[in-house]
Each structure stands twice: as structure tokens, then as C-alpha cells.
């Protein structure tokens, strides 16, 4: 009977993970076809579900468990506040709120499956690590699917919901079968899964994100590039002073697979430069067509500062009339000097280098391996 329960608990985790993966390509498409009223109804439903869940925990604590200590209620209030804050921070991308609910449920199911065989505090660590693996695979699929984008930020966003659920279980509900005593030997089972999570994260960042530079164009515009500010200007000046090289690079760019560009060669650098410029141009023109004129002007300023060699081509140029139009009719908005961060290459990691990342990963893996070997049990 116990083995059957374990089987069905893990089957629930597996099937729910499959549901998450299968809905990845269709969730944004379904969201687009909903009317504004229908979208509002879905969002209202998510908030109602969240409040109902929190209220049911409150009822459970007070009437069923007869909890009279203040601390569990305080933790419930903190966790509820953090969860609502997490939902509100996704107002710009409301469809992601569905993902938060999904990963909250996944965290609960994973804990339920693990506690059949693990009765100490490591059950929370392993539950989190497993949901992290699912979240990572989720983002890999999103990276592959044409209409989605996978990022490490989204992985963290996904597992935050699971983390809050695990906090709710451990700090508020406090299941009796989970002992609060934990020895070093109990941690041994977590070392390898954590090490693998660190390695997988490094591979994910290295493959999907890549590394680059944050460039301050002026006091209120930030751009991102695979090149440093100095490298951008060198490539730009080289192409500006050699029209033959500029035209030949443009012809190559028309036939190259832009998704698999490498900057190992000089030719690859110039093609990557073209790709970045083309992306800035698209953001500029698309924003103008959608009447997001300030964004359009900011992208033009980035092009003028670092990719001006491509103004050699007429289709890259931006008429003076557009610039004058934005500056004249949106003077108040421009004077506010709000920080603008270009989405072009925004996925690049700029806070640390590839070398620093892999040194950290190797060091962490070695430490956990030593701990695993040395720990008895």
C-alpha cells in the first residue's frame, strides 16, 4: 500500500510537469485571443484562488490545528504578502501569473512525494531542487519554441512560487512527520543534486544567455552588446571608412543564419555587429509604428552612437522629420529623463564574466563532492 502511494505521488509530479511543458507553446496564443474582459476574469480568478488558499490555511491553523502561537500566523502573513507582491510585479506580463500558480502546485506535489521517504528538513531542500530542475527544463523548451523566450530570470521566477509554498509548509503548517532535528549526515543526500543544479545553471547561462557588456549611452539610456564600448566603436569606424567591406558584410548578412553567429573571427564580429544594429533598427521602427515614440527615439540614439556606419544604407536611415516630431511633441516626456534599457541583447549576462562563473561552479562542485565523500552515512 505504501509503495502504491509513493508511485501515485510521483506520478502526480510527473504528469503535472508534463502539463506545464505541453502548455508552453499555447499559453501565449490562447491569451492573445481572449478579450480584455476574459483576461481580467482569469486574473481575478488567480487572485481569488490565492486568497482562498491563504484563507483556508488560516482556518486550518485556528480551528483544526488549534494553533495559538503567534509566529505561524506572522509567517502566514509574510508569505501571503510576498506572494501577492510576486503576482503584482507581473502586471506587465499577466500570463506569467498562471505559471506562478503552476509552480506553487508543483512544489506542493513534490514535497508530498518526497516526504514518503524523507522525514527530515532536507525534504524541503530536495523539493526546491527538483522544482528548479523542472523550471530549468521549462525554460529550455521555451528557448526552443519559436514564440517563447527562455531566461535564467524566468527560472528563478518560476521556483519562487515553489519556495513560498515550501516556506508555508515548513514555517506555518509544520507537518508532524517531518522532524526539525537535522544532522550533517542528513545533508549528504542534497550535495549531488545541488552540484548538478549549479552545473546545469552554468550550461544554461552559457548556451542560452551568453555574456556581454552593459553600455551607458548617456545618462538615461542603457544598451547591451556582445562587444565593449571600445570594440563597438572600432568596428563601426572600420565599416564607416571601408564601404566595400560594409557592402560585402551586408551581402553575407542576408544569407547567414543569424541565430548561430559566432564572434571568434573578424568576419563573425562584423556579422554580429550587423545583427545587433538590425535588432535596434527593428525596435526603433516597430516602436514608432506602435506610437511608442520615446522608445523609438532612444533606439535611434543608440544607432547614431554605435552603429552609424549602417546609415550608409537608405533603409537604415531615420528621417529628420521623425526626430523633430518626437522632440517637439514629446518634450515633457523627454525632460523626465527616465532610464531606458534597450531590449536588444538584454538577455546577455553583464554582471560577471564567463571565467568567473565557471571558476565559481568548479569550486562549488569540488566542495560539495568533498563533503559527499567525507560525510558518513
Secondary structure, DSSP 8 states (H G I E B T S, - for coil): -HHHHHHHHHHHHHHHHHHHHHHHHHHHHHHHHS-HHHHHHHHHHHHHHHHHHHHHHHHIIIIIS----HHHHHHHHHHHHHHHHHHHTTGGGTTHHHHHHHHHHHHHHHHHHHTTT--STHHHHHHHHHHHHHHHHHHHHHHHSTT----HHHHHHHHHHHHHHHHIIIIII--TTS-S---HHHHHHHHHHHHHHHHHHHHHIIIII-B-EEEEEETTEEEEESS-HHHHHHHHHHHHT-HHHHHHHHHHHHHS-GGG---SSHHHHHHHHHHHHHHHHHHHHHHHHTT-HHHHHHHHHHHHHH-GGGGGSGGG---HHHHHHHHHHTHHHHHT---EE--TTTTSB-SS-HHHHHHHHHHHHHHHHHHHHHS--
